[in-house]
């Protein structure tokens, strides 16, 4: 999570008021009044109509069960995310996926540098021996500079 609060009460929203754009004013049950731009939270197919239709966006209401904001199509945003500026779960999954892909690329690069049989001409051997008398160490030095 982007920001983590130590032991906080679950957030509950008491009232919501739409403002310009994707901004809303939220009144939490603990008395906090906060203006939030929801644009970054409106991702995925559940929020497609909400993103594209301003009239539908303005149909936001307080879900009486979860005490968070919701729309008629049952799309909602977690009150804790809005209250404590947490990272939504879909965003965490996206970051994890990016990190996994990056680590996978690093692993494939390491695999490509694993011990492999190489064939050298005598003149190449002489050049490598000038770099380092230990031929395999010289090859590693050359590969590391790539």
HELIX and SHEET records of a PDB file:
HELIX    1   1 UNK A   39  UNK A   41  5                                   3    
HELIX    2   2 UNK A   45  UNK A   47  5                                   3    
HELIX    3   3 UNK A   48  UNK A   52  1                                   5    
HELIX    4   4 UNK A   54  UNK A   57  1                                   4    
HELIX    5   5 UNK A   79  UNK A   84  1                                   6    
HELIX    6   6 UNK A   89  UNK A  112  1                                  24    
HELIX    7   7 UNK A  122  UNK A  131  1                                  10    
HELIX    8   8 UNK A  135  UNK A  144  1                                  10    
SHEET    1   A 3 UNK A  13  UNK A  18  0                                        
SHEET    2   A 3 UNK A  23  UNK A  28 -1                                        
SHEET    3   A 3 UNK A  33  UNK A  37 -1                                        
SHEET    1   B 3 UNK A  61  UNK A  62  0                                        
SHEET    2   B 3 UNK A  69  UNK A  70 -1                                        
SHEET    3   B 3 UNK A  76  UNK A  77 -1                                        
END                                                                             
